[in-house]
Amino acid sequence: HIIFLPTIITYMKMMMNALATTTAVAASFLAYTAQAQNNGNGAQCLYNHHFNDGTVLINQPGSYKLCDDIIFCPHNIDVETASDEQIAQAFDPIEQGNPKYNNNEYALGFFAAIAVQADDVSLSLNGYSIAQCREHALMQRFFAVIELASAPFTPSVGPHNFVSTESDFKAAKNFKLTGPGTIGLSSHHGIHGNENENVQITGVTFKDFEVGAVSLNNVKGLEIKNCDIPNNRQDVPILGSFSAALKIRPYLKRLLETIPDYSMTLGGTVKTVTDVYATLVSHIANVYKDVMQYGFIDQDAHPDEYQLYNNPNQVIDGPCYVFLVHGKGPAVGGFGEMQATDISALSNNVDILNNNAQNIKCFTNEVLATVVDGFVQNDARGAIMQFYNALDEVYIGMVEAAGQYTYTGNANLDAQIMVGKALSQTLLGDNVLQTSTNSVGLPLVDWAEGNNPSFTPNFRCNGDSMHHVVKGSIMIRVEDCQGFNIRGNTIDDVEILSKGPVELCADFHKGASFLDGSDRMLADLRGISVAAVSAYDDSLSTGNDASSISHNTITNLHSQSANLIAGVDIQGFSEGVDIENNYVNLDATVGVVSDDKWVGLRIRQSASAIFVKKNNNFVQGEIQEDRRKLPEYHPRPAGETEWPNNGCPYGH
């Protein structure tokens, strides 16, 4: 929190008059304060040193500007002298104990470089850049360079209850970000927010993000204009399984501190909590040292770590976007089927104008989720218990012989199962180490201990490492939105590196949309996708109140294993959209073929009042599915098909 209070200056002036011996010191301080206040027409400067403790909290309205190239790397460690445990808990605000940061809000680490939790804030990049350091990007896997709220999730949403009540959650309204300047390296988003109003982002360069440049849920009024996206991050060294190791560690540490002689049989060997903790910490530290030295995990030196965590494609192993606008709650379920009947849960008035995105590479790693007694098995932080490597198509942590499965374990699984057993015995948990998301079942624990030899894993497919529904990759995605204008954007040179699905599925993710229940879209690619959207009002005319997709250019979209590559995709019960003057040429070597994977424009069967003008040029053609009638009453699906407001899917 950067504070420049006139009362401080007044007080210091009084002190200068009274204390001659401190005149020089006070005068020096005053000069710095005045410069920080007034440099650039009153905008408050942000320098690198303001980020030394961690996230800068902007909780006062006003104008701010970067006056330095910011590298967010609070309390970085010296890898040459740090112990393995110091490395494993690096950048953890709970371990650091700074009272400025609320334990609940920051329980999963410094989730942003800047957290804007006040209204009427403008931030100028002022020609500078702001980014994570490589070290923090490795150890903090959920992050936004700028978070437009006091916490990354609303109450009762996400892998942790970050805020107790709606009143504790402070979302920014009337926020303005202007370039020139760069939002750089981020392990998740450039900008992220929930429940915001009147957001303007203009003339910004976004690069080296892993998941998306901008991701906003339930935003009322948004303009993203004249931004440049030259590339996403393409040197990601690890998979989501490394994040699982990082987030289960504090639970194991608490068990070690409270019951140091705790033990259980794992893989035929009695292991103490000391053993399991030491192995996990060693794995984390070895990965950190390798990545800092080489940029990747050394397979020869650390084969176990390589098998568990290595990312062969070097891009994020989950959903990949440029711009994502969604309704209330995180976009972890399937594509929107029907708009919420509660208008307050819809984004509205969204403009995405004249932006240029290119050189984007994505890859989705399908993580087969083990199901026990009807429940997906995930740990206390929501990470899936992984017993199958879909990339190499081999079992991990277990072996199979003659139809019988034997637990062998690994650093992650041993930690997750030991913590799961301790939680079942009510031996862990407090306000920081929340436990409600844990779903590790006793049959799984018994099997790992060698007491349940008949156990057979059943896999639920179509989810990623946090069991979010696999939807492929979409460059501009707008969903659960009333009134939007996607105009004048260029999307070029996008490649999906995902492989095709494996065939070990007992069933499929319950969160997929109605039409996509068993459709595994690992390698599918869409340039622009809208779902469950509508015009600016209920008239559905083709005038100014219709939503619009116009004057966009989409070229060179590639995915070898895709079932669908679509330039523009209209999904769900969408209505009241004009489509005009777009140019889509997905692959210059492919023309209009009715049964191939390329389609310039697809309008799904639930959509209505979609007006396609003749001035579009969809080189790979158009598909309009047979119309499906809208039900008389159509609330957002819940329960078996989708979670209310896309709440997180733990145990389902």
Long-range contacts (C-beta under 8 A, 24 or more apart in sequence): 1-56, 1-57, 1-58, 1-59, 1-60, 1-100, 2-44, 2-46, 2-50, 2-56, 2-58, 2-64, 3-60, 4-33, 4-36, 4-37, 4-44, 8-33, 9-33, 9-34, 39-65, 39-67, 40-65, 40-67, 40-124, 40-126, 43-122, 43-124, 46-70, 46-114, 51-113, 53-98, 53-100, 54-93, 54-96, 54-98, 54-100, 54-101, 54-106, 54-110, 55-101, 55-106, 55-110, 55-111, 55-112, 55-113, 55-114, 55-115, 56-113, 56-114, 56-115, 57-100, 57-115, 57-117, 58-114, 58-115, 58-116, 58-117, 58-118, 58-121, 58-123, 59-117, 59-118, 59-170, 60-118, 61-118, 61-119, 61-120, 61-121, 62-120, 62-121, 62-122, 63-121, 63-122, 63-123, 63-124, 64-121, 64-122, 64-123, 64-124, 65-123, 65-124, 65-125, 65-126, 66-123, 66-124, 66-125, 66-126, 66-128, 66-129, 66-130, 66-181, 67-126, 67-128, 68-128, 69-128, 69-129, 69-130, 70-113, 70-128, 70-129, 70-130, 70-131, 71-131, 71-132, 71-133, 72-110, 72-113, 72-130, 72-131, 72-132, 72-133, 72-136, 72-145, 73-132, 73-133, 73-135, 73-136, 74-110, 74-136, 76-133, 76-135, 76-136, 77-135, 79-288, 79-289, 79-292, 84-281, 84-282, 84-284, 84-285, 85-281, 85-285, 87-284, 87-285, 87-288, 87-289, 88-246, 88-249, 88-280, 88-281, 88-284, 88-285, 88-288, 89-249, 89-250, 89-253, 90-135, 90-139, 90-288, 91-135, 91-136, 91-139, 91-140, 92-250, 94-250, 94-432, 103-431, 103-432, 104-151, 104-160, 104-161, 104-162, 104-163, 104-164, 104-431, 104-432, 105-150, 105-151, 105-162, 105-163, 107-160, 107-162, 107-432, 107-433, 107-434, 108-142, 108-159, 108-160, 108-247, 108-381, 109-139, 109-140, 109-142, 109-143, 110-136, 110-140, 110-143, 111-140, 111-142, 111-143, 111-144, 111-147, 111-151, 111-152, 112-143, 112-144, 112-145, 112-146, 112-147, 112-152, 112-192, 113-145, 113-146, 114-145, 114-146, 114-147, 115-147, 115-149, 115-150, 116-146, 116-147, 116-148, 116-149, 116-172, 116-175, 117-149, 117-150, 117-170, 117-171, 117-172, 118-170, 118-172, 119-172, 119-173, 119-174, 120-173, 120-174, 121-172, 121-174, 121-175, 121-176, 122-175, 122-176, 122-177, 122-178, 123-175, 123-176, 123-177, 123-178, 124-177, 124-178, 124-181, 125-177, 125-178, 125-179, 125-180, 125-181, 125-182, 125-183, 125-204, 126-181, 127-180, 127-181, 128-181, 128-182, 129-181, 129-182, 129-183, 129-184, 130-181, 130-182, 130-183, 130-184, 131-182, 131-183, 131-184, 131-185, 131-186, 131-208, 132-184, 132-185, 132-186, 132-187, 133-185, 134-185, 134-291, 134-292, 135-288, 135-292, 136-187, 137-185, 137-186, 137-187, 138-187, 138-237, 138-238, 138-287, 138-288, 138-291, 138-292, 139-246, 139-288, 140-187, 141-187, 141-188, 141-240, 141-242, 141-243, 141-246, 142-187, 142-188, 142-243, 143-186, 143-187, 143-188, 143-189, 144-186, 144-188, 144-189, 144-190, 144-191, 144-192, 144-215, 145-183, 145-184, 145-186, 145-189, 145-190, 145-191, 146-177, 146-183, 146-190, 146-191, 146-192, 147-191, 147-192, 147-193, 148-172, 148-175, 148-191, 148-192, 148-193, 148-194, 148-196, 148-199, 148-216, 149-193, 149-194, 149-195, 149-196, 152-192, 152-194, 153-194, 153-330, 154-194, 154-195, 154-328, 154-329, 156-647, 157-329, 157-330, 157-645, 157-647, 157-648, 158-330, 158-648, 159-247, 159-381, 159-382, 159-437, 159-466, 159-648, 159-650, 160-381, 160-434, 160-437, 161-434, 161-436, 169-194, 169-195, 171-195, 171-196, 171-197, 172-196, 172-199, 173-197, 173-198, 174-198, 175-199, 175-200, 176-200, 176-202, 177-201, 177-202, 177-204, 178-202, 178-203, 178-204, 179-203, 179-204, 179-205, 179-227, 180-204, 180-205, 181-205, 182-206, 182-207, 183-207, 183-209, 183-213, 184-208, 185-209, 185-233, 186-210, 186-233, 188-212, 189-213, 189-214, 189-215, 190-214, 191-215, 191-216, 192-216, 193-217, 193-219, 194-218, 195-219, 195-328, 196-220, 196-222, 197-221, 199-223, 200-225, 201-225, 201-227, 202-226, 202-227, 203-227, 204-228, 205-229, 205-230, 206-322, 207-231, 207-232, 208-232, 208-233, 209-233, 210-236, 210-315, 210-316, 211-316, 211-318, 211-319, 211-320, 211-321, 212-320, 212-321, 212-322, 212-323, 212-324, 213-321, 213-322, 213-323, 213-357, 214-322, 214-323, 214-324, 215-321, 215-323, 215-324, 215-326, 215-331, 216-324, 216-325, 216-326, 216-347, 217-326, 217-327, 217-328, 217-329, 217-330, 217-331, 217-347, 218-326, 218-327, 218-328, 218-329, 218-345, 218-346, 218-347, 219-325, 219-347, 219-350, 220-347, 220-348, 220-349, 221-348, 221-349, 221-350, 222-325, 222-347, 222-349, 222-350, 222-351, 222-352, 223-351, 223-353, 224-323, 224-351, 224-352, 224-353, 224-355, 225-351, 225-352, 225-353, 225-354, 225-355, 226-353, 226-354, 226-355, 227-355, 227-356, 228-355, 228-356, 229-322, 229-355, 229-356, 229-357, 229-358, 229-360, 230-358, 230-359, 231-358, 231-359, 231-360, 232-315, 232-316, 232-320, 232-322, 232-359, 232-360, 232-361, 232-362, 233-315, 233-316, 234-314, 234-315, 234-361, 235-295, 235-314, 236-311, 236-314, 236-315, 236-316, 236-317, 237-287, 237-291, 237-295, 237-296, 237-297, 237-310, 237-311, 237-314, 238-287, 238-291, 238-297, 238-309, 238-310, 238-311, 239-309, 239-310, 239-311, 239-317, 239-365, 239-465, 240-317, 240-318, 240-365, 240-367, 240-383, 240-464, 240-465, 240-466, 241-308, 241-309, 241-383, 241-386, 241-412, 241-465, 242-284, 242-287, 242-308, 242-309, 243-383, 243-465, 244-379, 244-381, 244-383, 244-384, 244-386, 244-412, 244-416, 244-465, 245-280, 245-283, 245-284, 245-308, 245-309, 245-411, 245-412, 245-415, 246-284, 247-379, 247-381, 247-383, 248-280, 248-379, 248-380, 248-381, 248-383, 248-412, 248-415, 248-416, 248-419, 249-277, 249-280, 249-281, 249-284, 249-415, 250-432, 250-433, 251-380, 251-415, 251-419, 251-422, 251-428, 251-433, 252-276, 252-277, 252-280, 252-415, 252-418, 252-419, 253-277, 254-428, 254-433, 255-418, 255-419, 255-422, 255-427, 255-428, 258-427, 258-428, 259-422, 259-427, 262-418, 262-422, 262-427, 264-418, 264-421, 264-449, 265-448, 265-449, 265-450, 266-407, 266-409, 266-414, 266-417, 266-418, 266-448, 266-449, 267-407, 267-408, 267-409, 267-414, 267-448, 268-450, 271-414, 271-418, 273-418, 276-411, 276-414, 276-415, 276-418, 277-415, 279-411, 279-414, 280-411, 280-412, 280-414, 280-415, 282-411, 283-308, 283-309, 283-411, 304-410, 304-411, 307-389, 307-396, 307-410, 308-396, 308-410, 308-411, 308-412, 312-391, 313-361, 313-363, 313-497, 315-361, 315-362, 315-363, 315-497, 316-362, 316-363, 317-363, 317-364, 317-365, 317-464, 317-465, 318-364, 318-365, 318-464, 318-465, 318-466, 318-468, 319-364, 319-464, 319-468, 319-471, 319-473, 320-360, 320-362, 320-363, 320-364, 320-473, 320-474, 321-473, 321-474, 321-475, 321-476, 321-477, 322-355, 322-357, 322-360, 322-475, 322-476, 322-491, 323-352, 323-355, 323-475, 323-476, 323-477, 324-474, 324-477, 325-350, 325-352, 325-477, 325-478, 325-479, 325-481, 325-484, 326-477, 326-479, 326-480, 326-646, 327-479, 327-480, 327-481, 327-532, 327-645, 327-646, 328-480, 328-645, 328-646, 329-643, 329-644, 329-645, 329-646, 329-647, 330-646, 330-647, 330-648, 331-477, 331-479, 331-646, 332-466, 332-468, 332-469, 332-511, 332-646, 332-648, 332-649, 333-468, 333-469, 333-511, 333-512, 333-513, 333-642, 333-643, 333-646, 333-649, 334-469, 334-471, 334-509, 334-511, 334-512, 334-513, 334-516, 334-641, 334-642, 335-471, 335-479, 335-513, 335-516, 335-529, 335-531, 335-532, 335-571, 335-572, 336-479, 336-480, 336-513, 336-531, 336-532, 336-533, 336-571, 336-572, 337-513, 337-514, 337-515, 337-531, 337-532, 337-572, 337-573, 337-606, 337-636, 337-637, 337-641, 337-642, 338-532, 338-572, 338-573, 338-634, 338-635, 338-636, 338-637, 339-480, 339-482, 339-532, 339-533, 339-534, 339-573, 339-636, 340-480, 340-635, 340-636, 340-645, 341-634, 341-635, 341-636, 343-482, 345-480, 345-636, 345-645, 346-480, 346-481, 346-482, 347-478, 347-480, 347-481, 347-482, 348-481, 348-482, 348-483, 348-536, 349-482, 349-483, 349-484, 349-536, 350-478, 350-481, 350-483, 350-484, 350-485, 351-484, 351-485, 351-487, 352-476, 352-478, 352-484, 352-485, 352-486, 352-487, 352-489, 353-485, 353-487, 353-488, 353-489, 354-487, 354-488, 354-489, 355-488, 355-489, 355-490, 356-489, 356-490, 357-475, 357-489, 357-490, 357-491, 357-492, 358-490, 358-491, 358-492, 358-493, 359-493, 360-475, 360-493, 360-494, 360-495, 361-494, 361-495, 361-496, 361-497, 362-473, 362-494, 362-495, 362-496, 362-497, 362-498, 362-525, 363-496, 363-497, 363-498, 364-464, 364-470, 364-472, 364-473, 364-498, 364-522, 364-523, 365-390, 365-391, 365-464, 365-465, 365-498, 366-390, 366-461, 366-462, 366-463, 366-464, 366-470, 366-501, 366-502, 366-520, 366-522, 367-463, 367-464, 367-465, 367-467, 368-459, 368-460, 368-461, 368-502, 368-504, 368-505, 369-459, 369-460, 369-461, 369-463, 369-467, 370-444, 370-457, 370-458, 370-459, 370-460, 371-458, 371-459, 371-460, 371-506, 371-507, 372-441, 372-443, 372-444, 372-458, 373-441, 373-443, 375-439, 375-441, 375-651, 375-652, 376-439, 376-460, 376-463, 376-467, 376-649, 376-650, 376-651, 376-652, 377-439, 377-440, 377-441, 377-444, 378-437, 378-438, 378-439, 378-440, 378-466, 378-467, 378-650, 378-651, 379-416, 379-419, 379-420, 379-437, 379-438, 379-440, 380-419, 380-420, 380-423, 380-433, 380-434, 380-435, 380-437, 380-438, 381-437, 382-437, 382-466, 382-467, 382-648, 382-650, 383-416, 383-465, 383-466, 384-463, 384-465, 384-466, 384-467, 385-413, 385-416, 385-417, 385-440, 385-444, 386-412, 386-413, 386-465, 387-413, 387-457, 388-459, 388-502, 388-504, 390-499, 390-501, 390-502, 391-499, 393-502, 398-457, 403-456, 404-453, 405-447, 405-455, 405-456, 405-457, 406-453, 407-447, 407-448, 407-450, 409-448, 413-448, 416-440, 417-444, 417-445, 417-448, 420-444, 420-445, 421-445, 437-648, 437-650, 437-651, 439-650, 439-651, 458-506, 458-507, 459-504, 459-505, 459-506, 460-505, 460-506, 460-507, 460-508, 460-509, 461-501, 461-502, 461-504, 461-505, 461-507, 461-508, 461-509, 461-520, 462-505, 462-508, 462-509, 462-512, 462-518, 462-520, 463-509, 463-649, 466-648, 467-509, 467-649, 467-650, 467-652, 468-511, 468-649, 469-509, 469-511, 469-512, 469-649, 470-509, 470-520, 470-521, 470-522, 471-521, 471-524, 472-496, 472-498, 472-521, 472-522, 472-523, 472-524, 472-525, 472-526, 472-562, 472-564, 473-524, 473-525, 473-526, 474-525, 474-526, 474-527, 474-528, 474-529, 475-526, 475-527, 475-528, 476-527, 476-528, 476-529, 477-526, 477-528, 477-529, 477-530, 478-529, 478-530, 478-531, 478-533, 479-529, 479-530, 479-531, 479-532, 479-533, 479-572, 480-531, 480-532, 480-533, 481-530, 481-532, 481-533, 481-534, 481-547, 482-533, 482-534, 482-535, 482-536, 483-534, 483-535, 483-536, 483-537, 483-545, 483-547, 484-530, 484-533, 484-547, 484-548, 485-547, 485-548, 485-550, 486-528, 486-530, 486-548, 486-549, 486-550, 486-552, 487-548, 487-549, 487-550, 487-551, 487-552, 488-550, 488-551, 488-552, 489-528, 489-552, 489-553, 490-552, 490-553, 490-554, 491-527, 491-528, 491-552, 491-553, 491-554, 491-555, 491-557, 492-553, 492-554, 492-555, 492-556, 493-555, 493-556, 494-525, 494-527, 494-556, 494-557, 494-558, 495-558, 495-559, 496-523, 496-524, 496-525, 496-558, 496-559, 496-560, 496-561, 496-562, 498-522, 498-523, 498-559, 498-561, 499-523, 499-561, 500-561, 509-649, 510-640, 510-641, 510-649, 510-652, 511-641, 511-642, 511-643, 511-649, 511-652, 512-641, 513-571, 513-572, 513-641, 513-642, 514-637, 514-641, 515-604, 515-605, 515-606, 519-563, 521-563, 521-564, 522-561, 523-559, 523-560, 523-561, 523-562, 523-563, 524-559, 524-562, 524-563, 524-564, 524-565, 524-566, 525-557, 525-558, 525-559, 525-562, 525-564, 525-565, 525-566, 526-564, 526-565, 526-566, 526-567, 526-568, 526-569, 527-552, 527-554, 527-557, 527-566, 527-567, 527-568, 527-584, 527-586, 528-552, 528-554, 528-567, 528-568, 528-569, 529-566, 529-568, 529-569, 529-571, 530-569, 530-570, 530-571, 530-574, 530-577, 531-570, 531-571, 531-572, 531-574, 532-571, 532-572, 532-573, 532-574, 533-572, 533-574, 533-575, 533-577, 534-574, 534-575, 534-576, 535-575, 535-576, 535-577, 535-609, 540-575, 540-576, 540-609, 542-578, 542-611, 545-576, 546-576, 546-577, 546-578, 546-611, 547-576, 547-577, 547-578, 548-577, 548-578, 548-579, 548-580, 549-577, 549-578, 549-579, 549-580, 549-582, 550-578, 550-579, 550-580, 550-581, 550-582, 551-580, 551-581, 551-582, 552-582, 552-583, 552-584, 553-582, 553-583, 553-584, 554-582, 554-583, 554-584, 554-585, 554-586, 555-583, 555-584, 555-585, 555-586, 556-585, 556-586, 556-587, 556-588, 557-586, 557-587, 558-587, 562-597, 563-597, 564-597, 564-599, 564-602, 565-597, 565-598, 565-599, 566-599, 566-600, 566-601, 566-602, 567-599, 567-600, 567-601, 567-618, 567-620, 568-600, 568-601, 568-602, 568-618, 569-601, 569-602, 569-604, 570-601, 570-602, 570-603, 570-604, 570-607, 570-610, 571-604, 571-606, 571-607, 572-604, 572-606, 572-607, 573-606, 573-607, 573-608, 573-630, 573-634, 574-606, 574-607, 574-608, 574-610, 575-607, 575-608, 575-609, 575-610, 576-609, 577-607, 577-609, 577-610, 577-611, 578-611, 578-613, 579-610, 579-611, 579-612, 579-613, 579-616, 580-612, 580-613, 580-615, 580-616, 581-613, 581-615, 581-616, 582-616, 582-617, 582-618, 583-616, 583-617, 584-616, 584-617, 584-618, 584-619, 584-620, 585-617, 585-619, 585-620, 586-619, 586-620, 587-620, 590-620, 591-619, 591-620, 592-619, 592-620, 592-621, 593-620, 593-621, 594-621, 599-623, 606-630
